[in-house]
Amino acid sequence: MKKTGTHGKRQRGLKSHHKFTRRDFIAGALEAGAAVGLSRLLPGESGMVFAQNVIEGKEKLIVRSIRPEDLETPVGLLKTYLTPKDLFYVRTHTYPARVEEKDAAGWPLRIEGMVDRPMTITLDELKRLPKASVTVTLECAGNGRAFFDPPVAGIQWEKGAVGTARWTGARLSDVLKKAGIKASARYVVANGADKPLGTMPDFVRNVPIAKALHADTILAWEMNGEPLLPLHGFPLRLIVPGWEGAYAVKWVNYLEATDKEHDGFFVKTAYRYPNKRVAPGAAVPPQDMEPLTGLVVKSFINAPLDGATVKTGKVRISGFAWAGESSISRVDVSMDNGSSWMQANLGRERERYAWQSFEYEFTIDAPGTYQLLARATDDKGRQQPVVPQWNPSGYLWNVIDMVRINVNAS
């Protein structure tokens, strides 16, 4: 695939017979730490250890991977409808593109393939097109992977690889029409200016044409009214609302209209899901896998947190629920391990692709240990299950959320 942007040439690693020493470890760790704003090294029982992983601007997030950056938000910090930029999770497949602010206006987006007018349009020119905004809950497909049994490989996300933002930019359909997309096109391939790691394949995604031309699919340059952060795709990011987060290609600089699926790893192999239920731990033949697209109905409890200790009396449970392209119709909560359910109160937010807040106030008079549950239902009648649908990539974990709390006498 032809591609413009800031990729540069990929370097091949050189073989070395150098013995890896403790000094090498410390030097490498310091170099990696400097790259991401890592805090100092401290002496530990087995040598030097990191005191704390800190990435500048994301100090409150859990570091799942230092390089490239994969950062999870503790759910106890997800309290607002729009997620602040410093709390928004980060999923990075390859080395991020580094773009100077002064160069953003001239950022080139190349459109090729099945179009009448192949073209390059700059960010400054994109901003002259009609502006569109859409509020979207963006979630990594692997959010919750750590809870699957048997375990599956990949970033071991728990509950916080999710966030909600208001994205602003130009409609992808306007850009494609400007290039004269042909009626025979079936997909739009999207690529960014990030660099693959070693021999890793390039991170390329494709969007079916109906979704690409939908009015809510945009090329965003703003997030919550401010320019995108570098880790969130500055200066330009594709937003495909209601679909799993890997479609939201960052640092996007290349689009290609095609009549068939892209043949790269991240379309043909990764981000695919069994087309029928499989036994936990089973191998799934490639012909039984389909591209993963939309999200499932899901919720999390952000208060009280698991393991919290509270007093008898009024105990407030709260959280968020979402369902991709669908809307949340209700959230039910339980304080007796699901023996009985009460309908929670939903917040006033009503945006198609965004999460819905919920809350309920229990009265707990007796001290003891209680398990609080939250179960969301969407407008199509889909409901969070008790047992997950296991799959070999650990995608779409959405079982009923639960926290265990200790209640002491007032």
C-alpha positions in Angstrom: 0.0 0.0 0.0 1.3 3.4 -0.9 1.4 5.8 2.0 2.4 9.3 2.8 3.3 10.8 6.2 6.1 10.6 8.7 6.8 6.9 8.8 10.4 6.9 7.7 12.2 3.6 7.0 11.9 0.7 9.4 15.3 -0.4 10.7 16.2 -4.0 11.1 17.7 -5.2 14.4 21.4 -6.2 14.3 22.5 -9.5 15.8 24.8 -9.1 18.8 26.8 -11.4 21.0 27.1 -8.8 23.8 26.2 -10.2 27.2 23.3 -8.4 28.8 24.4 -7.1 32.2 22.8 -5.5 35.2 24.3 -2.2 34.0 22.7 -2.6 30.6 19.3 -3.2 32.3 19.6 -0.1 34.4 20.8 2.0 31.4 17.9 0.7 29.2 15.4 1.3 31.9 16.6 4.8 32.4 16.4 5.4 28.7 12.9 4.0 28.5 11.9 6.0 31.6 13.1 9.2 30.1 11.1 8.6 26.9 7.8 8.3 28.9 8.5 10.5 31.9 9.1 7.4 34.2 9.8 8.1 37.8 13.2 7.3 39.4 14.6 3.8 40.0 14.8 2.5 43.5 16.8 -0.4 45.0 14.6 -3.6 45.5 15.1 -7.1 46.7 16.1 -8.3 43.2 18.0 -5.3 42.0 16.6 -1.9 40.8 12.9 -1.6 40.4 10.6 1.1 39.2 9.1 3.1 42.0 6.1 4.2 39.9 5.3 4.3 36.2 4.4 7.8 35.3 3.7 9.1 31.7 3.5 12.8 31.5 -0.1 14.1 31.4 -1.4 10.6 32.4 0.0 10.3 35.9 -3.2 8.9 37.4 -3.5 6.0 34.9 -2.4 2.4 35.2 0.5 1.6 32.9 -0.2 -1.7 31.2 2.6 -1.2 28.6 5.4 1.5 28.7 6.4 1.3 25.1 4.2 1.7 23.2 1.9 3.3 25.7 -1.1 1.3 26.9 -2.8 3.1 29.8 -5.9 2.1 31.8 -8.1 4.4 33.8 -9.0 3.3 37.4 -12.9 3.1 37.3 -13.1 5.1 40.5 -11.8 8.1 38.5 -14.4 7.8 35.8 -17.0 10.0 37.5 -18.0 12.5 34.8 -20.0 12.2 31.6 -17.1 13.5 29.5 -13.8 12.0 30.4 -11.1 14.6 31.0 -8.1 14.3 28.7 -5.7 13.3 31.6 -8.0 10.4 32.5 -8.8 9.1 29.1 -7.3 5.6 28.5 -4.7 5.1 25.8 -4.3 2.1 23.4 -1.2 2.2 21.2 -0.3 -0.7 18.8 2.8 0.8 17.3 5.3 3.7 17.9 3.2 6.9 18.0 3.7 9.6 15.4 5.3 12.7 16.8 4.0 15.9 15.2 5.0 19.4 16.1 2.1 21.8 16.7 3.5 24.2 14.2 3.3 21.5 11.5 -0.3 20.5 12.2 -2.0 22.8 9.7 -0.2 21.2 6.8 -0.8 17.7 8.0 -1.5 15.7 4.8 -4.3 13.3 4.3 -4.0 11.3 1.1 -7.1 9.8 -0.5 -6.6 7.1 -3.2 -8.1 4.0 -4.7 -11.6 3.8 -6.2 -12.0 7.6 -6.4 -12.4 9.9 -9.4 -10.0 12.5 -8.0 -7.1 11.1 -6.0 -6.0 13.9 -3.7 -4.1 15.1 -0.7 -6.0 17.4 1.6 -4.4 19.2 4.5 -5.7 19.6 8.0 -6.2 23.3 7.4 -8.3 22.5 4.3 -10.3 19.9 6.2 -11.2 22.6 8.7 -12.9 24.6 5.9 -15.4 21.8 5.4 -18.7 21.7 7.4 -17.9 20.9 11.0 -19.4 18.0 12.8 -19.4 16.9 16.5 -20.3 13.5 18.0 -20.1 12.3 21.6 -18.8 8.7 21.6 -17.9 6.2 24.3 -14.6 4.7 23.0 -13.7 1.3 24.3 -10.9 -1.1 23.6 -12.2 -4.4 22.3 -10.1 -6.2 24.9 -11.4 -4.2 27.9 -12.0 -6.9 30.6 -9.6 -9.4 29.0 -8.0 -10.0 32.4 -11.2 -11.7 33.7 -11.5 -14.5 31.0 -11.0 -18.1 32.2 -9.0 -19.8 30.8 -6.8 -16.7 30.3 -6.0 -15.3 26.9 -2.9 -13.4 25.6 -2.8 -9.7 25.1 -2.9 -6.5 27.2 -4.5 -7.6 30.5 -7.1 -4.8 30.7 -9.5 -4.9 33.6 -12.4 -2.4 33.5 -10.9 1.0 32.6 -10.0 0.8 28.9 -13.0 3.0 28.1 -13.8 6.7 28.1 -16.3 9.2 26.6 -15.4 12.4 24.7 -17.0 14.8 22.3 -15.1 14.6 19.1 -15.1 17.4 16.5 -13.9 17.4 12.9 -15.1 16.9 9.3 -17.4 14.1 8.2 -15.5 11.3 6.4 -18.3 11.2 3.9 -17.7 14.8 2.9 -14.0 14.1 2.3 -14.7 10.9 0.3 -17.3 12.7 -1.8 -14.8 15.5 -2.5 -12.5 12.9 -3.9 -15.3 11.4 -6.0 -15.7 8.0 -4.4 -17.0 5.4 -6.8 -20.3 3.6 -6.3 -18.4 0.2 -6.6 -16.3 0.9 -3.5 -17.1 -1.4 -0.6 -14.5 -0.5 2.0 -12.4 2.5 3.1 -8.9 1.5 4.3 -7.5 3.8 7.0 -3.8 4.0 7.9 -1.8 6.3 10.2 1.7 7.8 10.5 2.6 5.5 13.4 5.6 3.2 13.0 5.4 -0.6 13.4 7.5 -2.3 16.1 10.3 -4.4 14.7 8.8 -7.0 12.4 5.3 -6.2 13.5 2.8 -5.5 10.6 1.6 -2.0 10.0 -1.6 -1.1 11.9 -4.2 -0.8 9.1 -8.0 -1.0 9.5 -10.8 -0.9 7.0 -14.4 0.4 7.4 -17.3 -1.0 5.4 -18.6 1.7 3.1 -22.0 2.1 4.7 -20.3 3.0 8.0 -17.7 5.1 6.4 -20.3 7.2 4.7 -22.5 7.5 7.8 -22.9 11.2 8.8 -21.6 10.4 12.3 -18.2 9.0 11.2 -15.7 11.8 11.3 -12.1 12.8 11.0 -11.6 14.5 14.3 -9.0 17.1 15.3 -10.6 18.1 18.6 -11.5 16.1 21.8 -13.7 17.8 24.3 -13.2 21.2 22.7 -9.4 21.1 22.6 -6.9 19.8 20.1 -6.1 16.1 20.3 -3.3 15.1 22.6 -0.4 13.3 20.9 -1.3 10.0 22.5 -4.9 10.4 21.2 -3.9 10.9 17.6 -2.9 14.5 17.2 -3.4 16.1 14.7 -6.1 13.9 13.1 -8.0 10.8 14.2 -10.7 8.7 12.6 -13.8 8.3 14.8 -16.2 5.4 14.0 -18.9 5.8 16.6 -20.4 2.7 18.3 -17.7 0.4 17.1 -14.7 -1.0 19.0 -11.9 1.4 19.5 -9.4 -0.1 17.1 -11.4 1.5 14.2 -10.5 4.9 15.6 -7.2 5.1 13.7 -4.8 7.7 15.2 -2.5 10.0 13.3 -4.5 9.1 10.2 -2.8 10.2 6.9 -4.0 7.8 4.3 -7.4 6.6 3.1 -8.0 4.2 0.2 -11.4 3.2 -1.3 -11.4 -0.4 -2.3 -13.8 -3.2 -3.4 -12.5 -5.8 -1.0 -11.2 -6.2 2.5 -7.7 -5.2 3.3 -5.4 -8.2 3.5 -3.3 -7.0 6.4 -2.9 -8.7 9.8 -5.2 -6.3 11.7 -8.1 -7.0 9.4 -7.6 -10.6 8.3 -6.3 -12.0 11.6 -6.7 -9.6 14.5 -9.9 -8.1 15.7 -12.0 -11.0 14.6 -14.6 -12.9 16.7 -16.2 -16.3 16.5 -19.4 -16.4 14.5 -20.8 -19.0 17.0 -20.3 -19.8 20.7 -17.2 -21.8 21.4 -16.1 -23.8 24.4 -13.7 -21.9 26.7 -10.1 -22.6 25.6 -11.1 -24.1 22.2 -9.2 -23.3 19.1 -11.3 -21.5 16.5 -10.7 -22.1 12.7 -10.1 -18.9 10.7 -13.3 -19.6 8.6 -15.4 -19.4 11.8 -14.1 -15.9 12.6 -15.7 -12.6 11.5 -14.5 -9.0 11.8 -15.4 -7.4 15.1 -17.5 -4.3 14.7 -19.9 -3.0 17.2 -19.8 -3.0 21.0 -22.0 -5.0 23.3 -24.2 -3.8 26.2 -22.1 -3.2 29.3 -21.7 -1.4 32.6 -19.3 -0.7 35.4 -19.8 0.4 39.0 -17.6 3.4 39.9 -18.8 3.8 43.5 -18.5 2.1 45.9 -15.3 0.5 44.8 -14.5 -3.2 45.3 -13.3 -3.8 48.8 -14.7 -0.5 50.2 -15.8 -0.3 53.8 -19.0 1.7 54.4 -21.4 2.4 57.3 -24.8 0.9 57.7 -27.7 3.0 56.4 -27.9 4.7 53.0 -25.4 3.2 50.5 -25.3 4.8 47.1 -24.2 2.8 44.0 -23.4 4.5 40.8 -21.7 3.9 37.4 -22.0 4.1 33.7 -23.6 1.8 31.0 -23.3 1.8 27.2 -24.2 -0.4 24.2 -22.3 0.8 21.2 -24.7 1.9 18.5 -27.7 1.1 20.7 -29.1 3.0 23.7 -29.4 2.0 27.3 -33.0 1.4 28.3 -32.5 0.5 31.9 -30.0 -0.6 34.5 -30.9 -2.9 37.4 -28.9 -3.2 40.6 -28.8 -5.8 43.4 -27.4 -5.9 46.9 -28.1 -9.6 47.5 -26.0 -11.3 44.8 -28.8 -11.1 42.3 -31.7 -12.7 44.3 -33.6 -9.5 43.8 -33.2 -6.5 41.5 -34.1 -2.8 41.7 -34.3 -0.4 38.7 -31.6 2.3 39.0 -32.2 5.9 38.1 -30.7 6.9 34.8 -29.0 10.3 34.3 -30.2 12.9 31.9 -27.6 12.2 29.2 -29.2 10.9 26.0 -26.7 10.7 23.2 -26.7 7.7 20.9 -23.1 6.5 21.1 -22.3 7.6 24.6 -22.6 6.0 28.0 -25.5 6.5 30.4 -25.0 7.3 34.1 -27.0 5.4 36.7 -27.4 5.5 40.4 -29.4 3.9 43.2 -29.5 4.2 47.0 -29.8 1.1 49.0 -30.6 0.9 52.7 -28.4 -1.6 54.4 -29.1 -2.0 58.1 -27.1 -5.1 59.0 -23.3 -5.2 59.1 -21.6 -7.8 56.9 -20.2 -8.4 53.5 -22.4 -7.5 50.5 -22.0 -8.1 46.8 -23.4 -5.2 44.7 -24.3 -6.0 41.1 -25.2 -3.8 38.0 -26.9 -5.2 34.9 -27.6 -3.0 31.9 -30.2 -3.6 29.2 -30.3 -1.9 25.8 -33.1 -0.8 23.6 -32.9 -4.0 21.6 -33.5 -6.1 24.7 -29.9 -7.3 25.0 -28.8 -7.7 28.6 -25.5 -8.3 30.3 -24.9 -12.0 30.8 -23.9 -13.9 33.9 -21.4 -16.0 32.0 -19.1 -14.4 29.4 -18.8 -15.5 25.8 -15.3 -16.8 25.7 -13.2 -16.1 22.6 -9.5 -16.7 21.9 -8.7 -13.0 21.7 -10.5 -12.0 24.9 -12.8 -9.5 23.3 -16.1 -8.0 24.5 -16.1 -9.0 28.1 -19.5 -7.7 29.3 -20.7 -9.9 32.2 -22.8 -8.3 35.0 -20.5 -6.0 37.0 -20.0 -6.6 40.7 -18.2 -5.2 43.7 -17.9 -6.6 47.2 -18.1 -4.2 50.1 -17.9 -4.4 53.8 -20.6 -2.8 55.9 -19.8 -1.8 59.5 -22.2 -0.6 62.1 -22.6 3.2 62.2 
